[in-house]
Amino acid sequence: MARHKFEWLLTLSIVTIFAVSINSVLRVFNGKDTLYYLTDFVEKAHFIVFIFYAFLFFISIGFFLLFYSTLQAVRGPYRGGIEKEWRMGFFRIWKTRWDFYISLLPFGEIGILLYLWNFGRNNTDGDFEWWEWYGFNPVKRWWKRRMAKHIMDLSGPVNSGKTILHLGCGSSPLINEFHCRNIGIDKNEEKIKFLGGKTDAELYVDDIVFCDYPKSDIIVCSEALEYLARGQEDTVLEKISDALNDGGRVIVTFPNSNSGVSGVIEKILHKKERQVHGIGEYNPVDRDYIGSLAGRHGLQIIDERHLLTLDCAYLLVRDGDS
């Protein structure tokens, strides 16, 4: 309940800021108030003008947030270099040898862009992936469902006799899109507990780096490899190769961390998430890396899908299969 209140309050705040901004712009140029122009828009159907102003407003806010988060990610000092630190409510100010820094605690800790993108939710919440599919953010809903369609396309025809293994399944509804035997593994107990009430799949709380994998016809590893420490991906791919039935398919997805702007966005958005998952350094994953990784374990890339340039899905099969 508190989550929904927060989401509505955040939306109301954004709408209020937007209305005040539009009002100020219109006053500067014409000296008339917002009500006059809203009435004029409705009467004359000047929706293009309205959309233009809305576009300018959100683009300007986006650039501000990007600048702020970039500053936090790039200039944030190593904590061992902090000489003094003060906390006043939600504000934190610290001094290093050469400079002062200031941040708002909720945003400074997880990144303001990620905070707004997730409406204050955390990746470790038990219902996080389920909320991404059905929650308040329409862009995130479309994004996750579009990636799910890519995964299903790459999986090919699935009949009731097949077994699909979902590695790092979280609380994602994707597991319910396949009508066969589904097995889900995730180390987050809260996510498995939540998903258990939403699916008939077999679910297990375990770490995909260390557990045994059951024999499977299709193995889906969606947005999990990027949270592993460097070297652990080899372990996971070796286990995947061993568990894959003859003629089986592997689908791996991850953000395109090494591709221009998307790589920068990925680094800024998920820097704190990587720390939460115990990764001490930034370990990007891209097509070249997954290709060499698969090759070391008798697998090869034969197809791929992309969502813009940000997220990728790759189909792996055993060498010689098609």
HELIX and SHEET records of a PDB file:
HELIX    1   1 ALA A    2  ASN A   30  1                                  29    
HELIX    2   2 THR A   34  LYS A   44  1                                  11    
HELIX    3   3 PHE A   47  ARG A   75  1                                  29    
HELIX    4   4 ARG A   79  GLY A   81  5                                   3    
HELIX    5   5 LEU A  105  ILE A  110  1                                   6    
HELIX    6   6 ILE A  112  TRP A  117  1                                   6    
HELIX    7   7 PHE A  128  TYR A  134  1                                   7    
HELIX    8   8 PRO A  138  SER A  155  1                                  18    
HELIX    9   9 PRO A  173  GLU A  177  5                                   5    
HELIX   10  10 GLU A  189  GLY A  196  1                                   8    
HELIX   11  11 LEU A  225  TYR A  227  5                                   3    
HELIX   12  12 GLN A  232  ALA A  243  1                                  12    
HELIX   13  13 GLY A  260  VAL A  276  1                                  17    
HELIX   14  14 ARG A  287  GLY A  295  1                                   9    
SHEET    1   A 3 LYS A  84  MET A  88  0                                        
SHEET    2   A 3 PHE A  91  LYS A  95 -1                                        
SHEET    3   A 3 PHE A 100  LEU A 104 -1                                        
SHEET    1   B 7 GLU A 202  VAL A 205  0                                        
SHEET    2   B 7 ARG A 181  ASP A 186  1                                        
SHEET    3   B 7 THR A 163  LEU A 167  1                                        
SHEET    4   B 7 SER A 216  SER A 222  1                                        
SHEET    5   B 7 LEU A 244  PRO A 255  1                                        
SHEET    6   B 7 ASP A 311  ARG A 318 -1                                        
SHEET    7   B 7 LEU A 299  LEU A 307 -1                                        
END                                                                             
